[in-house]
Amino acid sequence: MDAKESKPLRHGYTTGACATAAAQAALEALIVQEPQRQSTIRLPIGQDVTFEIVACEVEEHRASAEIIKDGGDDPDATHGARIICEVSWRETPGIELDGGVGVGRVTKPGLPVEVGQAAINPVPRKMIREAVEAVLNRYELNRGVRVVVSVPDGEEIAKKTLNARLGIVGGISILGTRGIVVPFSTAAYKASVAQAIRVAVKGGCSHVVLSTGGRTEKFGMELYPKLPEEAFVEMGDFVGFALQQCARQGIRKVTLVGMMGKFSKVAQGVMMVHSKSAPVDFGFLARMAEEAGASETVVRKIAEANTASQVGDMMHELGCRLFFDVMCAYCCRSLLQEAGGSSSSGFEVETVIISMKAELLGRMSMTKESGGYSVRQEGDF
């Protein structure tokens, strides 16, 4: 690890957090009829953060506030973007939220936002609404508010993202489930994963649950409520590295919890599942569907799908459980192969695939034995 990698990396903030702070400041400005210079919000992770308002305009019936997005030490395409929220009074009660210039609009299914809506994801939507409600309550106002989020350079920034392929046109997405952007540093993140697994081993854990993010970790905790907290490790995109660490450090069983997109890659043997490292192979998903007995029409729809999540929802709605069994089996075999020599002595891997709505899609565990594989499927747990 070189000096640059070992230096602690500074977190940034999501577009969702910036939009929330800007909306709060704009509404405050509208109510008191004075420009605001700062806005303090509580992030979903429970941390209070103060944002600088770089521009604030106030009129009698509308106000706007602008924040420059800080991506931290590992900025993405939206680092430095101008996030502007304009608020105005509505004649009817309630909060109306929409996207303006530079915020994309969803045109294809398979995303967490419905077709036709502005590409403002569920958590940022909730954050903005709660911030607006809090300001209204503080001033004891029962008025309707319209909030429009804009990113002046959003359409140009979106060219550096996957938005167009996902069917988001006209700009970027307003994203974020935690409010912070964790710097993507391979060495630093791997070190934290290895450390977490060491803590689990030292705590006497023989079973570790690896998750790709916050929602999948929560599902894993609900699946195994009796496991101690240190048994749950967020591996992020480093599936292969985390699995090898578990095997080398003496863990006997590893449960991996993830969603369709990342686990469709694991099923192919891809163990670094960051979106920039490997795209989803819809041809491979179609072949698995064919293996599961899906009709030619369904197989063709999968090959032409927009997102892996859309494929998972489609097969779930069709009641094709065998598709997820096939996918889990591919994942388990790939994981055992990745674990190497350790997998020959009873090392067990379990694959748990969930939907974006935290619904269980597939579950299977596999142990490599001298005569082949020992398999347990969902009904056996």
N, C-alpha and C positions, 0 to 999 in steps of 0.2 A: 504494500500500500504506500503510494507516494505521499508527499506532504500535502498536496492539494486534496487528495482523497480523504486523508485522515482529519483534516480540518472540519470542525462541526459545520454543517450546512444550515443555512437560514431558510425557514419555512416561508412560503408566500401565501397568498389568499386567493380563493376561487372567484370566478366571475359572479357566482351566486352571492358570496359574502359582500363583494363590492356593490352589487346592485341593491342588496338589502340596506347597506349603510347609506347609499345615495338616496334611496326611497325614503328612509327615515328622516334624513336631513332635509330633503325637499318638502316633506309634509310639515316638519317643524317650522321651516321657513315660511311656508304658506300660512300657517296658523298665526305665528307671531309677527308676520310681515317684516322679517329681518333675515338677511343672508346668514347662513351657518358656515362655520369654519372647520368643525369637527363633527364626527358621528361615531358614537360608541355602541356596538351591538354585541350580543352574546352569540358565539358560534355554536353549531350543533354539538361540538365536543365539550361544551361547557366553559369555554374560555372567552373572556371579555376582550375585545380589540377595538382600538380607536383608529378611525380612518381620517385622513386629511381630506377636506373638501377643497378641490382646486378651483372650482368655479361654482357660483350659486346665484341664480337670478330669481327675483321675486316680483310677481304682479298680484293684482287683487284676487284673481281667481285661479292662478296657476303659479307653480314654482318649479325650478329644476336644480339638481345638484350633480356635480361631476366628480368622479374619483378615477385616479390612474391606477390600473391594476398592477400589483407587484407580484411577480411570479416566484420571488425568492431566488436562491442560488442556482436553481435548475429551471429557469423560465421556459414555459411552453410558447406556443405561437401567440397567445393572448397577452404575454408580458408587455406592459406599457400601454395596453389598450385603454381608451377613454370609455368609461362606463357611466352613462348619464341616465338619470331617472327624472321624468317629469310627472308631477302630480297635479291633479285638478279636481274640483268638486263635481260630484254627480248629483243630479236632481233626485235620484232614488237611493235608498240605503244600500250598503254593501260595498265590496272592494272588487273593482274590475282591473285585471292585470293583462297587459298585452306587450308585444314587442314592437319596437319602432325600427328606424333605419339601422341596418347592420346586425339585427337579430334575426336569425333564420326562421323559416316556417317549415313545419313538418309536412311532407307530401307523400310519404310511404309509411305503411304499418311496420310494426316490429320495434318501435321505440317507446320509451315510457311516457311520451306525450302523444295525444291523439292527433290524427291527420287534420291539418287545417289550423292547428294552434301554433302560437309562437313557441320556438324551441327553448322554453324555460323549463328546466327539469323539476320534478316534484318537490325535492327538498328546497331548492331556491324559492319556488312558489310559496311553500309553507313559511319559509323564513321571512319573505317580503310581507305576506299577509299578516303574520304575527307582529312584525315590527310596526306596520301601519296601525293595526288594532291597538297596540300598546300606546302609541302616540295619541290616538283618538281618546282612549280611556283616560290618559293622564290629563288631558284638557277637558274631559267630560263632554265630549262632542259625539253626537249621534248623526253623522253625516256620511254620505256615500263618497267614495274616493276612486278616482281612476289613476292607475299607475302605468306609465309606458317606459319600458327599458330600451335604451338605444346604445349602439356602439358605432360611432361614425365611420370607423375604418373596418367594421365587421365583415363586410362582403369581401374585401381584399384579404383580410386575415384568414377567412374561411377557406381560401384556396390552399392554405398550408395544412388543412385538416382533412378528415375523412367525411366531412359533412355532406358534400355533394353525392358521394357514393351511397350514403345512408338516406338520401332523399330529403336533406335539410337544405333549403335553397334561400339565398338572399342574405346570408350572414352566418355568424357563429351561434353556438348554443350557450345558454346561461346554465352553468353546471356547478356541481359540488355537493357532496353528501356530508362533509365534515367542516367545511368552511376554510380549511387550510390546504395548501398544496405541499405535499411532502416531496422534497427534492429527490429526483431519480438519479441516485448515485449507486452504481453497481456494488462497489466495494463497501460503501457505508451501509447499504441496505443488507447485503449479505452478512456483514459483521453483526448487525442487530438480530438477524434471524438465527445465526449460529449461537449467539449469546442467549437468546430466548430458549432455544432447545437445550442448551447446557443447564439453564436454570430448571427446566422441566426434569431433566435427568437427575440433577442434584436433589430435587424435591421428591424423588422416588417414583416418577412417572414412567410407566412402561408403555403407555398408550398416549400418543400425541395427536391432536386434531389441527391440521394445517388448513388455513383458509386464505382466499385470495383478496378478501377485503372485509369491511365492517359488517355488511349484511350477512355474508356467508359465515363469518365468525359467530354472529349471534345465532344463526341457525344451528351451527355445530354445538353451541352451548346448550341449546334447547334439546338437541338430540342426545347429548351426554351430560345431563345435569349433575351427575355424581362425580364427574371428573373435577379435580382442582383447577383453579384459574390458570396456573402456570402450564397446564397441559394444552392450552389453546395458543397457537402461534400464528400470527398473520404473515404468511410467506410472500404476499404480493404476487408478482409475476415469476418469482424464482422457484418454480416447482421442482425442477431437478436438483438444484442445490439444496433446498430444504429437505427433500426426501433422502438424499445421500447423507446429510448431516444426521438425520434421525437414525438411519441404519448404522452409521459408523459409531454413533454414541450409545448404541445398545438398546434403542427403542424397539419393542417387539411388534407393536401394531401402530400403523399410521392411517388416520382417516383424513382424506382430502375433500374439502367442501368447496364447490365452485359453481359457476353458471355455464350455460351452453357455449358462449364464445370462447372462453379460455380452455374449457375441457374438451371442446371439439379438436383443439390443437394437441392437447395431451393424448387424446385417443390415437393420433397419428405419430406419437413419439416426440412431439415438439415440447421441450421442457422449459423453454423461456418464452412465456406467453404474452409478453407486452405487445400491444397492437402494432407497434412499429417494427417488431422483430419478425412477425409472421402473420399474414392475413388469414382469415377464415377460409377454408377450402370447402366451398359449397358442393363441389363435385364429390368430395369424400363423404359429406353428410348425406348426399343423395344415394351413394352406394350403400351406406349403412341402412338407409330406409328401405332400399331394395332388398338387402339381406334380411330385414325384419318383416318382409312380406308386403310392403306398401304397394299400392297400385301404381301403374305407369304415370297416371295423372299427378299423383302426390309426389312421386320421385321427380317429375319434371318441375313441379312447383318449388321443390326444395332446391333444385339446381339453379333456379332463377330467383331465389329468395334474397331479401335485402340484408337481414341480420341473422345470426345464429339463434338469437332469442326468438325471432319470428318462427324459425323452424321448430324450436322446442315447444312454443305455444301451439303451433299447428298440430304436431304429433300428439301433444297432450289432449287437445280438444277432440282429436280423432280417436282417442283411447288406445293409441298404439304403444302399449307398455313395452312391447318387445324391442322397439327402436331404442329406448333408453337402456334396456338390458344389454343390447348389442354395444352401445356406446360405452357403458360402464365396463363391459368385458374388455373392450379395446384399451380403455384407460388403465385398468388394473394390470393387464399384461405389459403395457408400456412402462408402467411404474415399477413393476417387479424387475423388468429388464434394466431400468435405470438404476435401481438399488444395487445391482451388481451381485457380487459374491455373497452379500449378507442375505439375499433373498433365498438362498439354498438351505437355510437352517430354520425354517418355520416363520420367517418374517412375513407379516400380514399387511396388505394394503387394502384400504376400503375407499371406494369412490362414491361420493354423494353429490348428485347434480340437482340444483334447484333452479326455479324460474326467477325472474326479476321481481315477482310478487311473493317470493319466499315459499313457493309451493314445491314439495318434493317431486321431482321428475323421475329420478332413478337412483338406485342404491345397490351396491354389490361389493363384497369383499372377496379377496383371493389370496391364497397362500401357495407358494411354490413348494411342492414336495417331490420326493424321489421319483414317484410314478406319474407326475404331471402337476395339475393344478387342483387345489381344493377350493370350491366356490360356495359362497353363501349369497343368496339373493334377498331382496327386500323382505319377503315373508318369513325368512329364517331368523331375523334379528329379534 
